[in-house]
């Protein structure tokens, strides 16, 4: 996994999601993000969808899993740069019911 998708500034971790978030990409992001969450003090996790054109259900699972983990630690999760297409998938997958939709 290209480590440059992870940007840590203070207690904030920004994950720049790739163009396609399929099963393979979701698993690599999950593994790397969990390692960071276990070893660093993270108070806010931002999923940045600015460059994402496609995501399947494994991406939703990866996001919700990290959401639960960060919230358990007392942190917050935000979504940013969500396109209309990916936004529909997030809505259908119930992500906005847990995380909320951020207006750009």
PAVEX-698986 format. One record per residue: x, y, z of N, C-alpha, C in turn; residue number from 1. Coordinates in steps of 0.001 Angstrom, whole numbers, plus 524288, in hexadecimal, padded with zeros to 5 digits. Layout:
<pts>
+-------+-------+-------+-------+-------+-------+-------+-------+-------+------+
:   nc1 :   nc2 :   nc3 :  cac1 :  cac2 :  cac3 :   cc1 :   cc2 :   cc3 : resi :
+-------+-------+-------+-------+-------+-------+-------+-------+-------+------+
:     X :     Y :     Z :     X :     Y :     Z :     X :     Y :     Z :  NUM :
...
+-------+-------+-------+-------+-------+-------+-------+-------+-------+------+
</pts>
This chain:
<pts>
+-------+-------+-------+-------+-------+-------+-------+-------+-------+------+
:   nc1 :   nc2 :   nc3 :  cac1 :  cac2 :  cac3 :   cc1 :   cc2 :   cc3 : resi :
+-------+-------+-------+-------+-------+-------+-------+-------+-------+------+
: 8035B : 7FB58 : 80000 : 80000 : 80000 : 80000 : 80378 : 804D0 : 80000 :    1 :
: 80231 : 80869 : 7FCCB : 804FF : 80D55 : 7FC87 : 8041C : 81066 : 80190 :    2 :
: 80828 : 810D2 : 804BE : 807AE : 81363 : 809D3 : 8066A : 81934 : 80945 :    3 :
: 806FB : 81B5C : 80491 : 805F5 : 820E0 : 803EB : 80021 : 82221 : 8040D :    4 :
: 7FCD1 : 81E33 : 80450 : 7F744 : 81F5E : 804E1 : 7F5F0 : 820C1 : 80A80 :    5 :
: 7F98C : 81FB6 : 80E24 : 7F8B6 : 820E0 : 813A6 : 7FBB6 : 825CC : 8151B :    6 :
: 7F8E2 : 829B9 : 8170F : 7FB4A : 82EA1 : 818A1 : 7F9C6 : 82FB2 : 81E4A :    7 :
: 7FDA5 : 82FD7 : 821B6 : 7FCA3 : 830E6 : 8273F : 7FE93 : 8365C : 82894 :    8 :
: 7FB26 : 83960 : 82ADE : 7FC94 : 83E94 : 82CB6 : 7FA63 : 83F28 : 83231 :    9 :
: 7FDCC : 83F43 : 83601 : 7FC07 : 83F5B : 83B6B : 7F918 : 83A58 : 83C9B :   10 :
: 7F460 : 83AE7 : 83E9A : 7F127 : 8365C : 83FEE : 7ED41 : 8350E : 83B9F :   11 :
: 7EE00 : 83757 : 836F4 : 7EA74 : 8365F : 83293 : 7ED21 : 832ED : 82E8B :   12 :
: 7EA57 : 82EE0 : 82CEB : 7EC2F : 82B75 : 828C3 : 7E87C : 82C14 : 82425 :   13 :
: 7EAA9 : 82DAC : 81FB0 : 7E7A3 : 82E31 : 81ADA : 7E926 : 829AA : 81750 :   14 :
: 7E536 : 826E5 : 81565 : 7E61D : 822A7 : 811B8 : 7E413 : 8246A : 80C6D :   15 :
: 7E7BE : 8251F : 808CB : 7E66E : 826A4 : 80373 : 7E51B : 8219A : 80086 :   16 :
: 7E01A : 82085 : 7FFF8 : 7DE7C : 81B9F : 7FD94 : 7DFE7 : 81B7E : 7F7C6 :   17 :
: 7E14F : 816D9 : 7F5CE : 7E2D6 : 8165F : 7F050 : 7DE28 : 816EE : 7ECA2 :   18 :
: 7DF53 : 816F8 : 7E794 : 7DB3B : 81788 : 7E397 : 7D72E : 81333 : 7E402 :   19 :
: 7D8EB : 80E6C : 7E503 : 7D555 : 809FD : 7E59D : 7D62D : 80777 : 7EAED :   20 :
: 7D206 : 80735 : 7EDEF : 7D240 : 8049A : 7F304 : 7CF3D : 7FF7B : 7F274 :   21 :
: 7D224 : 7FB6E : 7F0DE : 7CFDD : 7F637 : 7F051 : 7D1B5 : 7F2DA : 7F4E8 :   22 :
: 7D0A1 : 7EDCC : 7F4AB : 7D1FF : 7EA47 : 7F8FD : 7D7D2 : 7EA8B : 7FA40 :   23 :
: 7DB17 : 7EA50 : 7F645 : 7E0C2 : 7EA52 : 7F715 : 7E28F : 7EF6B : 7F9A3 :   24 :
: 7E0EB : 7F3D5 : 7F778 : 7E27A : 7F8EA : 7F99F : 7E05C : 7F9A5 : 7FF22 :   25 :
: 7DB6F : 7F81A : 7FFFC : 7D90A : 7F8BA : 80529 : 7DC0C : 7F5A5 : 80943 :   26 :
: 7DDB2 : 7F0ED : 807F3 : 7E09D : 7EDAE : 80BAC : 7E5E9 : 7F01E : 80CE8 :   27 :
: 7E895 : 7F220 : 808FE : 7EDA1 : 7F49F : 809F1 : 7ED0B : 7F991 : 80D3E :   28 :
: 7E90D : 7FCB0 : 80C1C : 7E822 : 80174 : 80F2E : 7E6B2 : 80003 : 814C6 :   29 :
: 7E357 : 7FC19 : 81565 : 7E1C7 : 7FA64 : 81AA1 : 7E688 : 7F8D1 : 81DD6 :   30 :
: 7E9D0 : 7F59D : 81B9A : 7EE68 : 7F3B2 : 81E5A : 7F217 : 7F821 : 81FE8 :   31 :
: 7F348 : 7FB91 : 81C3B : 7F6D5 : 7FFEC : 81D4C : 7F46F : 803CE : 82129 :   32 :
: 7EF6A : 80504 : 82088 : 7ECCB : 808B3 : 82410 : 7EC9A : 8067D : 8299A :   33 :
: 7EB68 : 80172 : 82A1D : 7EB3C : 7FF11 : 82F4F : 7F08D : 7FF52 : 831F5 :   34 :
: 7F4B4 : 7FE7F : 82EEF : 7F9F6 : 7FEE1 : 83134 : 7FAEF : 80468 : 83344 :   35 :
: 7F97D : 8084F : 83040 : 7FA2C : 80DBA : 831F7 : 7F6DE : 80ED1 : 836CA :   36 :
: 7F1FD : 80CFB : 836CD : 7EE83 : 80DE8 : 83B41 : 7F07C : 80B36 : 84036 :   37 :
: 7F344 : 806EC : 83F9A : 7F569 : 8041C : 84419 : 7FA5A : 806A9 : 84634 :   38 :
: 7FD39 : 8096C : 842E3 : 80259 : 80B64 : 8447A : 80299 : 8114F : 84526 :   39 :
: 7FEB3 : 81422 : 84352 : 7FEB1 : 819D8 : 843A3 : 7F9DB : 81BBD : 84694 :   40 :
: 7FA3C : 82060 : 848C6 : 7F5C1 : 822CD : 84B50 : 7F29F : 825B2 : 84728 :   41 :
: 7EE21 : 82389 : 845BF : 7EAD4 : 825D3 : 841AB : 7E5A1 : 8277C : 84418 :   42 :
: 7E462 : 82C81 : 843AC : 7DF75 : 82E86 : 845BD : 7DB76 : 82F84 : 84174 :   43 :
: 7DD59 : 82FF0 : 83CA0 : 7D9CF : 830D8 : 8383E : 7DBD5 : 82DE5 : 8337A :   44 :
: 7D84C : 82B23 : 830F1 : 7D97F : 8284A : 82C2A : 7D63E : 82AA0 : 827C8 :   45 :
: 7D8DF : 82C29 : 8239A : 7D62F : 82E6D : 81F1B : 7D6FF : 82ADE : 81A6A :   46 :
: 7D2AE : 82916 : 81826 : 7D2E2 : 82634 : 81341 : 7D211 : 82A24 : 80EE5 :   47 :
: 7D602 : 82AD9 : 80B99 : 7D5BA : 82EA3 : 80762 : 7D4B4 : 82BC6 : 8023D :   48 :
: 7D01E : 82CAB : 80011 : 7CE5B : 82A17 : 7FB4B : 7CF60 : 82D62 : 7F669 :   49 :
: 7D284 : 8315F : 7F6C2 : 7D351 : 83505 : 7F267 : 7D4CE : 83251 : 7ED4D :   50 :
: 7D7E3 : 82E2F : 7ED99 : 7D997 : 82B83 : 7E8DE : 7D6DE : 8265B : 7E7E1 :   51 :
: 7D2B4 : 82545 : 7EACA : 7D021 : 82032 : 7EA73 : 7CB93 : 82057 : 7E69B :   52 :
: 7CBB9 : 81CC2 : 7E2DB : 7C795 : 81C5A : 7DEF0 : 7C431 : 81785 : 7DFB7 :   53 :
: 7C660 : 81384 : 7E240 : 7C38A : 80E99 : 7E2EE : 7C49A : 80C68 : 7E854 :   54 :
: 7C080 : 80A3F : 7EABC : 7C11E : 80783 : 7EFB0 : 7BD05 : 8033B : 7EFE7 :   55 :
: 7BE97 : 7FEA7 : 7F1D9 : 7BAC6 : 7FA79 : 7F280 : 7B9A5 : 7F9BA : 7F852 :   56 :
: 7B6A2 : 7F5BB : 7F99B : 7B4E7 : 7F4ED : 7FEFC : 7B966 : 7F3DF : 802BE :   57 :
: 7BDC6 : 7F1D8 : 800D0 : 7C238 : 7F0F7 : 80449 : 7C461 : 7F62E : 8063D :   58 :
: 7C3FB : 7FA3C : 80311 : 7C593 : 7FF73 : 804C0 : 7C21D : 80182 : 8091B :   59 :
: 7BD12 : 8007F : 808A3 : 7B974 : 8021A : 80CC1 : 7BACC : 7FF50 : 811D8 :   60 :
: 7BBD0 : 7FA3D : 8117E : 7BD42 : 7F743 : 81628 : 7C23D : 7F953 : 818A5 :   61 :
: 7C60A : 7FAAA : 81579 : 7CAF5 : 7FCBF : 81777 : 7CA0D : 801F5 : 81A40 :   62 :
: 7C6E0 : 80550 : 817EE : 7C5CB : 80A66 : 81A51 : 7C2E0 : 809C1 : 81F7F :   63 :
: 7BED2 : 8068C : 81F84 : 7BBC9 : 805D6 : 82450 : 7BF01 : 80348 : 8289E :   64 :
: 7C264 : 7FFB0 : 8272F : 7C5CA : 7FD3A : 82B13 : 7C97E : 8011D : 82D93 :   65 :
: 7CBC9 : 8049B : 82A71 : 7CF4F : 8088E : 82C94 : 7CC35 : 80C83 : 82FC0 :   66 :
: 7C76D : 80DB4 : 82DEC : 7C407 : 81145 : 830E1 : 7C323 : 80F2C : 83664 :   67 :
: 7C1A0 : 80A37 : 836C5 : 7C08F : 807DB : 83BEB : 7C56B : 807F4 : 83F58 :   68 :
: 7C9CF : 806D2 : 83D07 : 7CEB4 : 806B6 : 83FF8 : 7D021 : 80C21 : 84212 :   69 :
: 7CFD5 : 81018 : 83EBC : 7D137 : 8156E : 84054 : 7CD50 : 81777 : 84456 :   70 :
: 7C856 : 8167B : 84381 : 7C458 : 81844 : 8473D : 7C510 : 815A6 : 84C8B :   71 :
: 7C68B : 810A7 : 84C99 : 7C78E : 80DDA : 85179 : 7CBFC : 81077 : 85481 :   72 :
: 7CFC6 : 8129C : 851AC : 7D434 : 81548 : 8541A : 7D2E3 : 81AEF : 85572 :   73 :
: 7CE08 : 81CA4 : 8546A : 7CC62 : 821EF : 855BD : 7CD5E : 825EC : 8517E :   74 :
: 7CEB5 : 82427 : 84CD3 : 7CFE2 : 827B3 : 84888 : 7CB40 : 828AC : 844FD :   75 :
: 7CC3B : 82B9E : 840E5 : 7C82F : 82D08 : 83D1E : 7C9EC : 82B6B : 837AA :   76 :
: 7C610 : 82A7A : 83447 : 7C71D : 828FF : 82EE0 : 7C425 : 82CB4 : 82B4F :   77 :
: 7C6CF : 82E6D : 82717 : 7C456 : 831CF : 82337 : 7C539 : 82F94 : 81DCF :   78 :
: 7C1B2 : 830DA : 81A5B : 7C22B : 82F7F : 814D6 : 7C270 : 83495 : 811D1 :   79 :
: 7C5F9 : 834D7 : 80E15 : 7C66F : 839A2 : 80B04 : 7C77A : 83847 : 8054A :   80 :
: 7C625 : 83BDF : 801CB : 7C729 : 83B28 : 7FC41 : 7C3E9 : 836F0 : 7F9A9 :   81 :
: 7BF4D : 835DB : 7FBC7 : 7BC09 : 83197 : 7F9D0 : 7B924 : 8334A : 7F4DB :   82 :
: 7B9D9 : 83052 : 7F0A5 : 7B70E : 8316E : 7EBCB : 7B163 : 82FA2 : 7EC56 :   83 :
: 7AE25 : 83167 : 7E8CC : 7A8A4 : 82FD6 : 7E8E8 : 7A81C : 829E9 : 7E860 :   84 :
: 7AB1F : 827A9 : 7E4DD : 7AADA : 821FF : 7E3EC : 7AC5D : 81EDA : 7E8CD :   85 :
: 7B0D0 : 8202C : 7EB25 : 7B28B : 81D75 : 7EFDE : 7AEDC : 81EBA : 7F465 :   86 :
: 7ACE2 : 82380 : 7F48A : 7A936 : 8250D : 7F8A3 : 7A448 : 821BF : 7F8A4 :   87 :
: 7A25B : 82061 : 7F403 : 79DBD : 81CF8 : 7F3BD : 79EEE : 817A5 : 7F622 :   88 :
: 7A37D : 8158A : 7F505 : 7A505 : 81081 : 7F738 : 7A58C : 810DB : 7FD2C :   89 :
: 7A7ED : 81510 : 7FF15 : 7A870 : 815C7 : 804BA : 7A316 : 81627 : 80750 :   90 :
: 79F76 : 818DA : 804CC : 79A29 : 8195A : 806ED : 79774 : 81413 : 80702 :   91 :
: 797D0 : 8112C : 802AD : 7954D : 80C08 : 80271 : 797B6 : 80838 : 80656 :   92 :
: 79CC6 : 808CC : 80758 : 79F7A : 80554 : 80B01 : 79EC6 : 806D2 : 810AE :   93 :
: 79BED : 80B0C : 811BD : 79ADA : 80CA5 : 81715 : 79F37 : 80FB4 : 819B4 :   94 :
: 7A328 : 8113C : 816B5 : 7A799 : 81405 : 818FD : 7A5E2 : 81948 : 81B35 :   95 :
: 7A2A0 : 81C22 : 81857 : 7A0F6 : 8214C : 81A2C : 79DA2 : 820FF : 81F1B :   96 :
: 79B25 : 81C9B : 82011 : 79818 : 81C07 : 824E1 : 79BAD : 81BD3 : 829A4 :   97 :
: 7A076 : 819EB : 828E0 : 7A41E : 81990 : 82D46 : 7A7BD : 81E48 : 82D91 :   98 :
: 7A9E4 : 81FC5 : 82916 : 7ADED : 823D9 : 82919 : 7AB92 : 82932 : 827FC :   99 :
: 7A787 : 82976 : 824EE : 7A548 : 82E72 : 8237B : 7A7B2 : 83066 : 81E7A :  100 :
: 7A4D7 : 83379 : 81BB0 : 7A697 : 83586 : 816A7 : 7A8B6 : 83AFC : 81772 :  101 :
: 7AD84 : 83BCD : 815C9 : 7AFF4 : 840E7 : 81656 : 7AF09 : 8440F : 81164 :  102 :
: 7AD23 : 848B5 : 81216 : 7AC5A : 84C23 : 80D9A : 7B187 : 84E80 : 80C06 :  103 :
: 7B285 : 84EC9 : 80707 : 7B779 : 850EC : 80500 : 7B6D9 : 856BF : 8041A :  104 :
+-------+-------+-------+-------+-------+-------+-------+-------+-------+------+
</pts>
